[in-house]
Amino acid sequence: MHKADLIVGLQWGDEGKGKIVDMMAQDYEVVARFAGGHNAGHTIVTNGKKYALHLIPSGILNPDAVNIIGNGVVVCPANLMKEMSQFDNLEGRLWLSDKAHLILPYHQMIDQAKERMRGDKAIGTTGRGIGPAYADKISRSGHRVGELKDVETLFVKIVEYLNQNRPVFEAMGVDVPSENSLKEDLERYRDGLLPYITDTTQMIWRELREGRKILLEGAQGTMLDIDHGTYPYVTSSNTIAGGACTGMGLSPKQIGRVTGIAKAYCTRVGNGPFPSEDFGPDGDRLREQGHEFGTTTGRPRRCGWFDAVAIRHACALNGCDQISLMKLDVLDGFEKIKICVGYEFEGERIDYVPYDLEHVTPIYETFPGWEKVEGIDDYDALPDSAKAYIETIERVSGVKVGIISTSPDRNDTIVRP
């Protein structure tokens, strides 16, 4: 049986999945995105040119790869069309599931209004309408991409929905769009997207039957999973390996090799628990050296040390075969480097992620730093202290570090046999 390989983030998103998907996509014929929305961002640097992708799979930079946006994704048509405008000749190279749910302008207004209402208890969403679109999906009042094939019927359904909820929207301070602007938007979405809409479930089954090499690409990270992350400070979808099955229409038996992506340190955007966060000069230095500002929002990311407890948890949830360790070069020049190897919780040392991550204290091992690993593409050429750091990550996580990135460029990557 042919299987689809999977790349998944192991931390709080922003792990550098884009570079690895881009690198690996050169060897795959199909690259498919299975969850999330345009709140995700992959920054890819190829031949010195930078690309920021939000909805389109990173395989788009391989001219021979077919790219699929699966049913588990929530799609903002305006943003997708804007992103598509960067590329030429997308027909036949990009496909959009007719079962994916639409993010409409009022979803974004609701998202931003709810965050304002939460005040200092705000979740820290990107305000892109992701949560409200998934909420409508689960409450069975959402609309799917396939409905753009009949704009007249879709328009009537949305107007009915807006009228039913008008008192709620007004109480939240949300401006309901006029019928004219709504109709114009839907027609524009139809005209821009119709050639790309298809039944991607049947498509990916066919590609598997025909023996195509398929790579599945997630968004965000394991610790933001709606079920297994730091709820409620999470995203609104299943970001783990299981989400690839529901988000693409695959069975667990059709998932092949799982590569988990992690930074050599840790970052988080938005609010919520982050045990290994560093509030001092080291955290500031990680942010500056790592250019840790959101691809989608531009927000500065919270920075801290590698959390091996959370990585072991994430590797178990995802069934990881290997870890891809990103941005090792960001640690260049640090005199001392730390790894969180356990937590203190309710007076005891624990080595797992508890329900209440808010009240754990990190337990660190400290390592000597190194001068420079930037640009190294051979494991044996790494400084001994960098090798000791990597081997500790392997020991605590129980998973081999098979890929190591030493700069944003695709070529500066160590692939261990």
Steps between C-alpha positions, in 0.01 A plus 500: 500500500633843408514748788518876543787644704427770756670809639365637828605778739601385850489831689272807493526550126758708310748211520635549148283238329503704179870444432478124555180463297664701222816289518314168513243607240769476234469121539117484514241517226211620719511737800177540699397734783255342746405751773495862615445818305690809393601559861788266416811628330792322341803710413721331242834627370611349168797631301496814714134578425245502784145367466230531768223243450183484708254263329675365191713191578876553496532253212388781268869589463559162334374554141431126463294455819121500526376696805176428686315705762300234684154491656635562852623848406287811547543723196477877478438545125628858485829407665542186293446691176751765609754229578434327166576823315872457585523195273449426131337196342329358809229308312566130537758571775267624775175339615252606767264261680132558435444392864731760656312766696493866402621785717275794413559865596261485797705214652799732527287776657361254757852374580631851567190602698526195728866569569412862595226374732741259675723793599804385698382139466532510119619176340734685265343389171617650172151648447478324163160339562634147546321421827157636395520311167578173680226580756247540217625174349446310825161665566398402143443856388815540291538507123730292286716589203288282269203731560676766290386299196148638565546856628128585487407225748804569719413871512144427620630265774753752629248787505265278698781417747596867538139604561451229763813610687473876446413580868806303616726669248374845597555428870860402419559811289531301177392678181296260288604535134246647258327260263657673200856468629437139606372407155793670329747319728345159433504554123863609515592192705317275252673653200843474659478153653261288292771351271683366808210344696474121496429192712847472654409184695448307177806672357740397778364142501567483127851641542575236766363219283720614215808496723568874515730624778285713732606738777245629752565840655344630822471848643579636847639246749405210726479715815230709327280198420136562597490175705860444607640852524498762776124560483347759470819662366496283190396508137162367385608187314678170560861578413636153583551200270143381559378829353663403170263205472182700559632808317577309180266199514772240563499198729773460768636208296576744216741712708867417438811666642435775756755781535454730799638853468645683800715809547826462689340735754134584561260777399134580541270766355202621702402421855505177699746289702860474383709329773846560350442866405800723575407851614859627520772602254537144363135502390551840335813373327320191368230727357749727326735229369208282393303789343204377703217710366183337364481429125127573503471770766846652545453455877816440708509139616558399860832313519656245731702182530438162338230307691586132460207390720249661265689356200481145638125553554460631145706218346279243674178669384621509141687171477814678381764301316750784515544859618611779270684753718478852357697821553790346691707796378288742706678362809841602357703705744309416819737423788245269667198322350219334694257214435190443711522128592222480759235697689438560868126466558314496831826436688616212282724458198307375197609410147167542320269785392221534759149637451605817686811621318444848647648400836810297415855619564763396244801289606801576281824338393762756395747447217807688381424701188689511173642766277340427163302229320348726233528348152641163611355213294693204648419358845865410571599864446275624783670610824500231770281717723235524223509121457456454877199734488340303215571165667333622821188592300502147354547342844218693669255485207575139406501595129795538261588847371524413130514849348680808631464847349790742539364800305177606323643390163380164365860381442620559857349181636650186653317179410617212719472144364 
